[in-house]
Amino acid sequence: MTDLPVTAILPDLRAALATRGAAVLQAPPGAGKTTVVPLDLLASGLFSGRIVMLEPRRLAARAAAERMAETLGEPVGQRVGYRIRGEAKVSAATRIEVVTEGILTRMIQSDAELPGVACVIFDEFHERSLQADLGLALALEVRAALRPDLALVVMSATLDAAPVAALIGDAPVITAEGRAFPVETRWLGRPVDASLRFEAAVAGLLRQALEETEGGVLVFLPGEGEIRRVEAQMQGLPGLSLRPLFGAMDFAAQRAALAPAPGRKVVLATAIAETSLTLPDIRVVVDGGRARRARFDPASGMSRLVTERVTRAEAEQRRGRAGRVAEGICYRLWAKGEEGGLRAYPPAEIEAADLTPLALELALWGSDALAFLTPPAPGPLAEARTLLAGLGALDGQGRITPHGRALAALPLHPRLAHMLMVAGPAAAPLAALLEERDPLRGAGPDLMLRLKALDRPPAEAHRATIERIRVEAKRLARAAPQGTRAGVSVGAMASLAYPDRIGLRRKGEAPRYLLSGGKGALLPEGTPLAKARLIVATDLDGDPREAAVRQAVELDEADLRALHGGAINWRDTVEWDRRTGRVQARRQEVFGALVLDDRPWTEAPPEALARAALEGLRALGLPWTPAARRLRARIALARGEDWPEVTETALLDSAEDWLLPYLDGKRSAADLAALDLTQPLLARLSHGQRSDLDRLAPAQFTTPLGRSVPIDYDGDHPSIEVRLQEMFGVTRHPTVGQHRLPLRVTLLSPAQRPVQVTLDLPRFWATSYADVRKDMRGQYPRHPWPDDPTRAEPTLRAKPRGT
């Protein structure tokens, strides 16, 4: 191993750790950092304690430990060992311990001083898994508060090293040059035909690569499903040794993929083969251009793997695998022109994954003031804490509870850990099932079918997935607390994990459900499950309005009350029902957004009824009678600085202050439409304001004959309608208000028809009156039409007949 490129920088790394206690090491794939660095630090004598190295994947952790142990001529478990989920090979003699990332978190949470650990190495940190980010943040906190002697090394193949170096105290950045042979890159001439299935396109490119090249071939595919389908398309080709490689395989099958093979070896691998692993004899890479990443999936309430386009950094990592042993060729399943559309780096998992496990770890630690390279977003973190509080993991002040500590100790999402803690070993198969991919895709939404398939898998079941679920269920059953609830139904167990996904069937024929978290859900029609009154939806398609249920199980109401009785409450509601146009007073038994029982509330307080009527009035608008409308206009005209506003918006905004007492007994839209606002509006005015109102904006105009005529204030000018003869003798135009606003006077004929509208009565007498007199005298000869109306007496009388 002394000829590996990383050996050249080992003195610099040792010097940095001796003087600064921390370093960032950049080294491309194949430089030897994963196996050479820990062994060199062990041999250097710098550390008397253990060296713990984090690997993001179980296969890489095993492979690294085996390779280092082989170098020392020892079996794994002596000076070099490993610990991964569900498996450990360590002993009292172990000095280098390779662990998967969650293991370090548990070590620190169990004993923050990390007794016996002298150095922690974060390998492949560029993958930016959430556990790696958390592990580094916790290690930095430990180093600052408890263990200043704890050495930290962050190693990466493709990473912007400066921010990481700054995070760990301006640590030195040490770069190892790679030793790679030239690799030719070949792109497609044009983008892949959209009608061609992905696996068929990859298989076609693989056949081309086999025809044009020699040596082992590494094909990058996003997941097991794609690997199996490409494998099926390549079966039967002579001289090939097809070797699948993905994380969920058993270890023996993974080792077979890494070992030499007869004939021409073709490894069909996920991103697990991008780094850390040594694949001998690979000279050709076929890159399908897709990667699978963890993303928070609102449909399942947990993180799920999604398939996305590969980033440029990942594509370069994959390309480099072709140049490890000789000159190589990389085939890319995209056109060269598409390269610019690729993102530079994959996002950090903390930016997109479910933060509930992180929130629980932070609560267990007792602080979220950690130095994260990418801090968690406040919104998703708050949502995660709300869920944890609902599971009983956090108290009212956001502190971890004893139940939360128990959840953190289980290797499960907090939802499933809560279910396992409450329901015990009986929930282990369901927990393992919900954590895995669906083994019965397309079999309908009933979760019971999946559980039955664990005992008797039907022909369409995915056998490898079934086997993984069985193995995990056994492990979880051993980890579950004993002596917990017995005889808990599957629906009850699921409700423990998904209290926010308990669905109540809505009224109507279609199987539509309201979920306790407030969202809607829809089951496929025709499925027996669609008849259930209550369900627990364990998987949805993510539609924000009404999601399609992909997996669910029936829930008995007795189980709901037994397990969640503390969250079921009676709620008295008085509200305006827009559908019926009435005030509805109800007593409701509720669980979250679900109404389990609903009955009339006959003892509702009058004030609550009036407030509900007011909400109806806000929805319908204020009912303006002609009298109320005129009053509002008068107030608007006369209004001073300390007067109430009378715009529609202001009146509705302040309605509680002035209108509520007048809504007693109003229950329907018809009642509200009949409401007279005149008295409530007047009641808003003080005695002095009412006097000013009558003076500045009088309700009526008194004619020269002493008759009262209502003034209409609705238009741009206050207006009146009056018989022309009744205004004889008026030589000054009538006005209102402190600014002497002229009234718009509509002069009427003896038949009450308008003959003139004027804002200047004296001018009318002097000008237009003569023409009006000429027209009107012939039509109404018995009525007076004097030559000079300003000197005539006002009258409403007509001359007697014959005069």
C-alpha positions in Angstrom: 0.0 0.0 0.0 3.1 2.3 0.2 2.7 3.1 -3.5 -0.7 4.6 -3.2 -0.9 8.4 -3.8 -2.1 9.3 -0.4 1.1 8.1 1.2 2.9 11.2 0.0 0.8 13.5 2.3 0.9 11.3 5.4 3.7 13.3 7.1 1.7 16.5 6.6 -1.4 14.9 8.0 0.4 13.6 11.1 2.0 17.0 11.6 -1.4 18.8 11.4 -3.0 16.4 13.9 0.0 16.7 16.2 -0.1 20.5 16.2 -3.7 21.4 15.5 -5.7 18.3 16.4 -7.7 18.5 13.2 -7.4 18.4 9.4 -9.3 18.2 6.2 -8.0 15.7 3.7 -8.9 15.9 0.0 -8.1 12.9 -2.1 -9.7 11.5 -5.2 -11.1 8.0 -5.4 -8.4 5.4 -5.6 -5.9 7.5 -3.7 -6.0 5.0 -0.7 -7.3 7.4 2.0 -9.9 5.0 3.4 -7.4 2.2 4.3 -4.0 3.9 4.4 -4.8 6.9 6.7 -6.2 4.9 9.7 -3.4 2.4 9.5 -0.8 5.1 9.3 -2.2 7.0 12.3 -2.3 3.7 14.3 1.4 3.0 13.4 2.4 6.6 14.1 1.9 6.4 17.9 0.1 9.7 17.9 -2.9 8.3 19.7 -3.1 5.9 22.6 -6.8 5.5 22.3 -9.0 4.0 19.5 -9.4 5.5 16.1 -13.1 5.6 15.0 -13.7 6.0 11.3 -17.2 6.7 9.9 -18.4 5.2 6.6 -21.7 6.2 5.1 -22.6 2.6 4.0 -22.5 -0.8 5.6 -20.8 -2.5 2.7 -18.0 0.1 2.6 -17.5 -0.2 6.4 -17.1 -4.0 6.2 -14.9 -3.8 3.1 -12.6 -1.1 4.6 -12.2 -3.1 7.9 -11.5 -6.3 6.0 -8.9 -4.7 3.8 -7.1 -3.1 6.7 -7.2 -6.3 8.7 -5.8 -8.2 5.7 -3.0 -5.7 5.5 -2.1 -6.4 9.1 -2.4 -10.1 8.5 -5.2 -10.5 11.1 -8.8 -11.4 11.0 -11.4 -8.7 11.4 -12.2 -8.1 15.0 -8.6 -7.9 16.3 -6.8 -4.6 15.9 -9.3 -3.6 13.1 -13.0 -4.2 13.6 -16.3 -2.7 12.5 -19.8 -2.0 13.9 -22.8 -1.5 11.7 -26.5 -1.8 12.3 -27.3 -5.2 13.7 -23.7 -6.5 13.5 -20.4 -6.0 15.2 -16.9 -7.5 15.0 -14.8 -5.8 17.7 -12.8 -6.9 20.7 -10.7 -5.6 23.6 -7.8 -5.5 21.2 -9.5 -3.3 18.6 -7.7 0.0 17.9 -9.4 0.9 14.6 -13.1 0.7 14.6 -15.0 1.3 11.3 -18.6 2.3 12.0 -21.6 3.5 10.1 -22.6 7.0 10.8 -25.5 6.5 13.2 -23.2 4.5 15.4 -21.1 7.5 16.3 -24.2 9.5 17.2 -25.2 6.7 19.6 -21.7 6.6 21.1 -21.7 10.4 21.8 -25.2 10.4 23.1 -24.4 7.5 25.4 -21.2 9.1 26.8 -20.3 12.5 25.5 -16.7 12.2 26.6 -16.1 9.3 24.2 -13.9 7.4 26.6 -11.1 5.5 24.9 -11.6 7.3 21.6 -8.6 9.4 20.5 -9.4 10.3 16.9 -12.6 10.4 14.8 -12.3 10.2 11.0 -15.2 11.2 8.8 -14.7 9.4 5.5 -16.6 10.3 2.3 -17.9 13.4 3.9 -18.8 14.9 0.5 -21.9 12.7 0.5 -23.2 15.1 3.2 -25.6 12.6 4.9 -27.6 14.0 7.7 -26.0 11.6 10.2 -22.5 12.7 9.1 -23.4 16.4 9.5 -24.9 15.6 13.0 -21.9 13.5 14.0 -19.5 16.2 13.1 -21.5 18.8 14.9 -21.7 16.7 18.0 -18.0 15.8 17.8 -17.1 19.5 17.6 -19.2 20.2 20.6 -17.5 17.4 22.5 -14.1 18.7 21.5 -14.9 22.3 22.6 -16.5 21.4 25.9 -15.1 18.1 27.1 -12.3 16.7 25.0 -9.9 19.3 23.6 -7.5 16.4 22.9 -10.0 14.7 20.5 -8.5 14.7 17.0 -10.8 15.1 14.0 -10.1 14.3 10.4 -12.6 15.0 7.6 -11.8 13.1 4.4 -13.5 13.7 1.0 -13.1 13.1 -2.6 -15.2 16.0 -4.0 -15.9 18.7 -1.6 -15.5 22.5 -1.2 -13.0 22.0 1.6 -12.8 25.7 2.8 -16.1 25.8 4.7 -15.4 22.5 6.4 -12.0 23.6 7.4 -13.4 26.9 8.8 -16.1 24.9 10.7 -13.6 22.8 12.6 -11.4 25.8 13.7 -9.5 26.8 10.5 -8.0 23.3 10.2 -5.3 22.7 7.6 -6.5 21.5 4.2 -4.2 18.7 2.9 -4.6 17.6 -0.7 -3.4 14.3 -2.1 -3.0 14.0 -5.9 -4.8 11.1 -7.5 -3.2 8.4 -9.5 -5.6 7.7 -12.3 -5.2 6.7 -15.9 -6.7 8.7 -18.7 -10.4 8.1 -19.2 -12.2 8.9 -22.5 -15.8 10.1 -22.2 -18.4 9.2 -24.8 -21.8 10.8 -24.8 -24.9 10.0 -26.8 -25.3 11.8 -30.1 -28.8 13.0 -29.0 -30.9 12.8 -25.8 -32.6 9.5 -25.1 -35.9 9.0 -26.8 -38.6 9.7 -24.1 -40.6 6.7 -25.3 -37.7 4.3 -24.5 -37.7 2.7 -21.0 -34.7 3.7 -18.9 -33.6 0.1 -18.4 -33.8 -0.6 -22.1 -31.7 2.5 -22.9 -29.1 1.4 -20.3 -29.0 -2.1 -21.7 -28.5 -0.8 -25.2 -25.6 1.4 -24.2 -24.1 -1.5 -22.2 -24.2 -3.7 -25.3 -22.5 -1.0 -27.3 -19.8 -0.7 -24.6 -19.2 -4.4 -24.6 -18.8 -4.5 -28.4 -16.4 -1.5 -28.4 -14.2 -2.2 -25.4 -12.4 -4.8 -23.3 -12.1 -5.4 -19.6 -14.6 -5.3 -16.7 -17.6 -3.0 -16.9 -19.2 -1.0 -14.1 -22.8 0.1 -14.7 -24.3 2.8 -12.5 -28.0 2.4 -11.8 -30.2 4.2 -9.2 -31.6 1.1 -7.4 -32.2 -2.5 -7.0 -35.3 -2.5 -9.3 -33.4 -1.0 -12.2 -30.5 -3.4 -11.6 -32.7 -6.5 -11.7 -34.4 -5.3 -14.9 -31.2 -4.5 -16.7 -29.8 -7.9 -15.5 -32.8 -9.6 -17.0 -32.2 -7.9 -20.3 -28.6 -8.9 -20.4 -29.1 -12.6 -19.5 -28.1 -15.1 -22.1 -25.2 -13.0 -23.6 -22.2 -15.4 -23.8 -19.1 -14.9 -21.7 -20.6 -12.4 -19.2 -20.5 -12.6 -15.4 -23.3 -10.3 -14.3 -22.8 -9.2 -10.7 -25.5 -7.0 -9.0 -24.3 -4.7 -6.2 -26.6 -2.7 -3.9 -26.8 -2.0 -0.2 -29.8 -4.2 0.6 -28.0 -7.4 -0.6 -26.7 -10.0 1.8 -23.0 -9.7 2.5 -22.1 -12.8 0.6 -23.6 -11.5 -2.6 -21.9 -8.2 -2.1 -18.5 -9.9 -1.7 -19.2 -11.8 -4.9 -19.6 -8.5 -6.8 -16.2 -7.3 -5.5 -14.3 -10.5 -6.2 -12.8 -11.6 -9.6 -15.2 -13.4 -11.9 -14.9 -15.8 -14.8 -15.4 -14.4 -18.3 -16.1 -10.7 -18.7 -17.3 -9.2 -15.5 -20.2 -6.7 -15.5 -21.1 -5.1 -12.2 -24.5 -3.6 -12.0 -24.3 -1.2 -9.1 -25.9 1.7 -7.3 -24.0 4.7 -6.0 -22.5 2.4 -3.4 -19.7 1.8 -6.0 -18.9 5.5 -6.5 -16.3 5.6 -3.7 -14.7 3.6 -0.9 -15.0 0.2 -2.6 -12.2 -1.4 -4.6 -13.5 -3.1 -7.8 -10.7 -4.9 -9.5 -10.3 -5.0 -13.3 -12.9 -2.3 -14.1 -11.9 -0.4 -17.2 -15.3 0.7 -18.5 -18.0 2.7 -16.9 -21.6 2.9 -18.2 -23.4 5.8 -16.3 -27.2 5.7 -16.4 -27.2 9.3 -15.2 -29.6 8.8 -12.3 -29.1 8.8 -8.5 -31.4 7.9 -5.6 -31.5 10.3 -2.7 -33.3 10.6 0.6 -36.0 13.2 0.6 -38.7 14.0 3.1 -41.9 12.4 1.8 -45.0 14.0 3.2 -46.9 11.0 1.7 -45.3 8.6 4.2 -44.4 11.1 6.9 -40.8 9.9 6.7 -37.8 10.2 4.4 -38.0 8.1 1.2 -35.6 7.6 -1.6 -36.4 9.5 -4.8 -34.7 9.2 -8.2 -33.1 12.3 -9.7 -30.5 13.2 -12.3 -26.9 12.7 -11.3 -24.9 15.8 -10.5 -21.6 16.8 -12.2 -19.6 15.8 -9.1 -21.2 12.4 -9.0 -20.7 11.9 -12.8 -17.0 12.7 -12.4 -16.7 10.3 -9.4 -18.3 7.5 -11.6 -16.1 8.4 -14.6 -13.0 8.0 -12.4 -13.8 4.4 -11.7 -12.8 3.5 -15.3 -9.2 4.8 -14.8 -8.1 2.9 -11.7 -6.1 0.1 -13.3 -5.5 1.2 -16.9 -6.8 3.6 -19.5 -10.5 3.5 -19.5 -13.7 4.6 -21.2 -16.9 6.2 -19.7 -20.2 6.0 -21.5 -22.8 8.5 -20.4 -26.5 8.0 -21.1 -27.0 11.7 -22.0 -25.9 14.0 -24.8 -23.0 16.3 -24.2 -25.3 19.3 -24.5 -27.2 18.1 -21.5 -24.2 18.4 -19.2 -24.7 22.0 -18.5 -28.1 21.3 -17.0 -26.7 19.1 -14.3 -26.3 20.5 -10.8 -22.7 20.9 -9.6 -23.1 19.0 -6.3 -25.8 16.9 -4.7 -27.7 18.7 -1.9 -26.9 18.0 1.7 -29.4 15.5 3.1 -30.2 18.0 5.9 -31.7 20.3 3.3 -34.3 17.8 2.0 -34.7 14.9 4.5 -37.2 14.4 7.3 -35.8 16.3 10.3 -37.8 14.3 12.9 -34.9 12.0 13.8 -32.5 15.0 13.9 -35.0 16.9 16.2 -35.1 14.0 18.6 -31.3 13.7 18.7 -31.0 17.5 19.4 -33.6 17.2 22.2 -31.6 14.2 23.6 -28.4 16.3 23.4 -30.2 19.1 25.2 -29.4 21.9 22.8 -29.7 22.7 19.1 -26.9 25.3 19.2 -24.6 23.1 17.3 -22.1 24.1 14.6 -23.7 22.5 11.5 -22.1 23.0 8.1 -25.6 23.4 6.8 -28.0 24.4 9.6 -31.5 22.8 9.5 -34.3 25.0 8.2 -36.4 26.4 11.1 -39.8 25.6 9.5 -39.2 21.8 8.9 -37.5 21.6 12.3 -40.5 23.1 14.0 -42.8 20.7 12.2 -40.6 17.8 13.3 -40.8 18.9 16.9 -44.6 19.2 16.7 -44.7 15.5 15.6 -42.4 14.5 18.4 -44.6 16.3 21.0 -47.6 14.4 19.6 -45.7 11.1 20.1 -44.9 12.1 23.7 -41.2 12.4 23.0 -41.1 16.1 23.9 -42.8 17.9 26.8 -44.6 21.2 26.6 -41.3 23.1 26.8 -39.7 21.1 24.0 -37.6 19.1 26.4 -37.1 15.4 25.9 -39.2 13.0 28.0 -38.2 9.6 29.3 -40.3 8.2 26.5 -38.3 10.3 24.0 -35.1 8.9 25.4 -36.4 5.4 24.8 -37.3 6.2 21.2 -33.9 7.7 20.5 -32.3 4.4 21.6 -34.2 2.4 19.0 -32.8 2.1 15.4 -36.0 3.4 13.9 -37.8 6.5 12.8 -39.4 8.0 15.9 -42.9 7.2 14.5 -42.1 3.5 14.3 -40.0 3.5 17.5 -43.0 4.9 19.3 -45.2 2.2 17.9 -42.7 -0.5 18.9 -42.3 1.0 22.4 -46.1 1.0 23.1 -47.2 -2.1 21.3 -44.1 -4.2 22.0 -42.6 -7.1 19.9 -45.9 -7.7 18.2 -45.4 -4.5 16.3 -42.0 -5.5 15.0 -43.2 -7.0 11.6 -45.3 -3.9 11.0 -42.4 -1.6 11.8 -40.0 -3.5 9.5 -42.7 -3.5 6.8 -43.3 0.3 7.0 -39.6 1.0 6.9 -39.0 -1.0 3.7 -40.2 -0.6 0.2 -43.6 -2.1 -0.7 -43.2 -5.8 -1.3 -46.6 -6.0 -3.1 -46.6 -3.1 -5.5 -49.9 -2.7 -7.3 -51.8 -5.0 -4.9 -54.2 -2.4 -3.6 -53.9 -0.3 -0.5 -54.7 -2.8 2.2 -51.8 -3.1 4.6 -53.0 -6.4 5.9 -52.2 -8.0 2.6 -48.5 -7.1 3.1 -48.4 -8.5 6.6 -49.9 -11.8 5.5 -47.4 -11.9 2.6 -44.6 -12.1 5.2 -45.8 -15.5 6.2 -47.0 -16.7 2.8 -45.6 -14.6 0.0 -47.8 -14.7 -3.1 -46.2 -15.2 -6.5 -46.2 -11.4 -7.2 -44.3 -10.6 -4.0 -40.8 -9.2 -4.2 -39.0 -12.1 -2.4 -35.8 -10.2 -1.5 -37.8 -7.4 0.1 -39.9 -10.0 2.0 -36.8 -11.6 3.3 -35.2 -8.3 4.4 -38.5 -7.4 6.3 -38.4 -10.8 8.0 -34.8 -10.4 9.2 -35.4 -6.9 10.4 -38.6 -7.9 12.2 -36.7 -10.5 14.2 -34.1 -7.9 15.2 -36.7 -5.3 16.2 -38.6 -7.9 18.2 -35.5 -8.4 20.3 -35.0 -4.7 20.8 -38.7 -4.1 21.7 -39.6 -3.7 25.4 -41.3 -6.8 26.8 -44.5 -6.8 28.9 -46.2 -4.1 26.8 -49.8 -4.1 25.5 -51.0 -7.5 24.4 -53.4 -8.2 21.6 -53.1 -4.8 19.9 -54.6 -4.8 16.5 -52.7 -3.8 13.4 -54.9 -0.8 12.9 -54.1 0.3 16.5 -50.4 -0.2 16.0 -50.5 1.9 12.8 -52.4 4.6 14.6 -49.5 4.8 17.2 -47.0 5.6 14.4 -49.4 7.8 12.5 -51.7 9.6 14.9 -51.9 12.4 12.3 -53.1 10.0 9.6 -56.2 8.6 11.2 -59.0 9.0 8.7 -62.7 9.4 9.2 -65.0 8.6 6.2 -66.8 11.6 4.9 -70.5 11.5 4.1 -71.4 10.4 0.6 -70.8 7.4 -1.7 -67.2 8.0 -2.6 -64.6 6.7 -0.1 -63.3 10.1 0.8 -61.7 10.6 4.2 -60.7 13.5 6.4 -57.4 12.8 8.2 -56.8 13.8 11.8 -54.0 16.1 10.7 -56.5 18.1 8.6 -55.8 16.9 5.1 -58.1 14.9 2.8 -57.5 11.4 1.4 -59.2 9.2 -1.1 -59.3 5.4 -1.3 -59.7 3.6 -4.6 -63.4 2.7 -5.1 -64.3 -1.0 -5.0 -61.6 -2.0 -2.4 -63.1 -3.7 0.7 -61.1 -1.2 2.8 -63.2 1.6 1.3 -66.2 0.6 3.5 -64.3 1.3 6.7 -65.5 4.2 8.9 -62.0 4.7 10.3 -58.6 4.0 8.7 -55.0 4.7 9.3 -53.2 5.9 6.1 -49.6 4.8 6.2 -48.7 6.0 2.7 -50.3 8.7 0.5 -49.4 10.0 -2.9 -48.6 13.5 -1.5 -51.4 15.5 -3.2 -51.8 18.6 -1.0 -55.5 18.8 -1.4 -56.8 15.2 -1.4 -54.2 12.6 -1.5 -54.7 9.1 -2.9 -54.2 6.4 -0.3 -51.5 3.9 -1.3 -51.4 1.9 1.9 -53.9 1.9 4.8 -55.4 -0.4 7.4 -58.8 -0.3 9.1 -59.0 1.1 12.7 -61.6 0.1 15.2 -63.1 3.0 17.1 -62.7 1.2 20.4 -58.9 1.0 19.7 -58.9 4.7 18.8 -60.5 5.6 22.1 -58.3 3.1 24.1 -55.0 4.4 22.7 -55.7 8.0 22.0 -58.4 8.8 24.6 -56.3 11.6 26.1 -56.4 13.4 22.8 -60.1 13.1 22.4 -62.1 16.1 23.7 -65.5 17.6 23.7 -65.6 20.9 21.8 -68.5 23.4 21.9 -68.8 25.3 18.7 -71.1 28.2 17.7 -70.4 29.3 14.2 -72.0 30.6 11.0 -72.7 27.9 8.5 -72.4 29.3 5.0 -74.0 26.3 3.4 -77.3 26.6 5.4 -77.1 30.3 6.0 -77.7 29.8 9.7 -76.0 30.0 13.1 -75.1 26.4 14.2 -74.5 25.6 17.8 -73.0 22.1 18.2 -71.3 20.0 20.9 -68.7 17.9 19.1 -66.4 15.1 20.3 -63.1 15.6 18.4 -59.8 14.0 17.7 -57.6 16.4 15.9 -59.6 17.5 12.8 -62.0 14.5 13.1 -65.5 14.9 14.6 -66.4 11.6 16.2 -69.8 12.7 17.6 -71.9 15.8 16.8 -75.1 17.0 18.5 -77.0 20.3 19.0 -75.9 22.6 21.8 -79.1 23.9 23.2 -77.4 25.8 26.1 -75.2 28.0 23.9 -74.6 31.5 25.5 -76.5 34.3 23.8 -73.2 36.3 23.2 -71.7 33.3 21.4 -74.8 33.1 19.2 -74.6 36.8 18.5 -70.9 36.5 17.5 -71.7 33.7 15.1 -74.4 35.8 13.6 -71.9 38.6 13.2 -69.7 36.3 11.2 -72.6 35.6 9.0 -73.2 39.3 8.6 -69.5 39.7 7.6 -70.0 37.0 5.0 -73.2 38.4 3.6 -72.5 42.1 3.9 -74.3 44.8 5.9 -78.1 45.1 5.1 -78.6 48.7 4.0 -82.2 50.0 4.1 -82.8 53.4 2.4 -83.0 55.1 5.8 -79.8 53.5 7.1 -78.0 54.3 3.9 -79.1 58.0 4.2 -77.9 58.1 7.8 -74.5 56.7 6.9 -74.1 59.2 4.2 -75.1 62.0 6.6 -72.5 60.9 9.1 -69.8 60.7 6.4 -70.6 64.3 5.4 -70.7 65.7 8.9 -67.9 63.6 10.3 -65.2 65.3 12.4 -61.9 64.0 13.7 -63.3 62.1 16.7 -66.3 60.6 14.9 -66.5 56.9 14.0 -65.6 55.8 10.5 -68.6 54.6 8.5 -67.0 52.9 5.5 -68.2 49.4 4.9 -64.8 48.0 5.8 -64.5 50.1 9.0 -68.0 49.2 10.1 -67.4 45.5 9.7 -64.0 45.6 11.4 -65.5 47.3 14.5 -68.8 45.5 14.4 -68.2 43.8 17.8 -68.1 47.3 19.4 -71.4 48.7 18.0 -73.5 46.0 16.4 -73.2 42.9 18.6 -76.0 44.0 21.1 -78.5 44.2 18.2 -77.9 40.7 17.0 -79.7 38.9 19.9 -82.1 36.4 18.4 -80.7 36.7 14.9 -80.1 33.2 13.6 -80.5 33.1 9.9 -79.7 35.0 6.7 -83.3 36.2 6.6 -83.0 37.6 10.1 -79.9 39.5 9.2 -81.4 40.8 6.0 -84.2 42.4 8.0 -81.9 44.1 10.4 -82.3 47.9 10.5 -78.9 49.6 11.0 -80.4 53.0 11.7 -80.5 52.8 15.5 -77.1 51.0 15.9 -75.5 53.7 13.7 -77.1 56.5 15.8 -76.0 54.8 19.0 -72.4 55.2 17.9 -72.7 59.0 18.1 -72.5 61.0 21.3 -75.3 63.5 22.2 -73.1 66.3 20.9 -72.4 64.5 17.7 -76.1 63.9 17.1 -76.7 67.6 17.5 -73.9 68.4 15.1 -75.3 65.8 12.7 -78.7 67.4 12.6 -77.1 70.8 12.1 -74.4 69.9 9.5 -76.2 67.2 7.6 -79.9 67.5 8.4 -82.1 64.6 7.5 -84.7 66.8 5.9 -85.1 70.1 4.1 -87.9 72.4 5.1 -89.6 74.0 2.1 -91.0 77.6 2.2 -94.4 76.0 2.9 -93.0 74.3 6.0 -93.1 70.8 4.5 -90.2 68.4 5.3 -88.6 66.8 2.3 -86.0 64.0 2.9 -82.4 64.7 1.8 -80.7 62.0 -0.1 -77.0 61.9 0.7 -76.0 59.0 -1.5 -74.7 60.9 -4.6 -71.8 63.3 -5.0 -74.2 66.0 -3.8 -77.0 65.8 -1.3 -80.3 66.1 -3.2 -84.0 66.7 -2.8 -87.0 66.5 -5.0 -89.6 69.3 -4.6 -92.5 70.8 -6.7 -91.3 73.8 -8.7 -94.2 76.0 -7.4 -93.2 75.2 -3.8 -89.9 77.0 -4.3 -91.4 80.3 -5.5 -89.8 83.2 -3.6 -86.5 81.4 -2.8 -83.7 83.6 -3.9 -80.8 81.8 -2.1 -79.9 78.3 -3.1 -80.3 75.8 -0.2 -77.1 74.3 1.3 -76.1 71.9 4.1 -73.0 71.4 6.2 -70.3 73.6 7.5 -68.9 74.1 4.0 -72.4 75.1 2.7 -72.6 72.3 0.2 -75.3 73.1 -2.3 -78.2 70.7 -2.5 -79.0 69.2 -5.9 -82.6 70.3 -6.3 -84.8 68.3 -8.7 -87.8 70.5 -9.6 -90.9 68.6 -10.3 -93.9 69.3 -12.4 -97.5 69.3 -10.9 -97.5 65.6 -12.1 -94.3 64.9 -10.0 -92.1 64.6 -13.1 -88.7 66.2 -13.2 -88.5 69.3 -15.2 -85.1 70.7 -14.1 -82.2 69.7 -11.9 -80.1 72.6 -10.6 -77.3 73.5 -8.1 -78.1 77.2 -8.5 -81.8 78.1 -8.1 -81.4 81.9 -8.5 -79.6 81.3 -11.8 -82.4 79.0 -12.9 -85.1 81.6 -12.2 -83.1 84.1 -14.2 -82.4 81.9 -17.2 -84.1 78.6 -17.9 -87.3 79.3 -16.0 -88.8 81.2 -18.9 -88.5 78.2 -21.2 -89.9 75.9 -18.6 -92.8 78.3 -18.0 -93.6 78.4 -21.7 -93.7 74.5 -21.9 -95.4 73.9 -18.6 -98.1 76.6 -18.8 -99.8 74.9 -21.7 -99.7 71.5 -20.0 -100.8 72.7 -16.6 -102.8 75.8 -17.1 -104.5 75.6 -13.7 -101.2 76.0 -11.9 -99.5 79.3 -11.4 -96.6 80.2 -13.7 -95.7 83.8 -12.7 -93.4 86.0 -14.8 -91.2 86.6 -11.8 -91.0 83.5 -9.6 -88.7 85.2 -7.1 -91.6 87.5 -6.0 -94.3 84.9 -6.1 -95.8 83.1 -3.1 -94.9 79.4 -2.9 -97.9 77.2 -3.3 -99.1 73.6 -3.9 -102.6 74.7 -4.9 -104.1 74.8 -8.4 -106.6 77.4 -9.6 -110.3 76.4 -9.2 -111.8 75.1 -12.4 -113.3 77.8 -14.6 -111.0 80.6 -13.3 
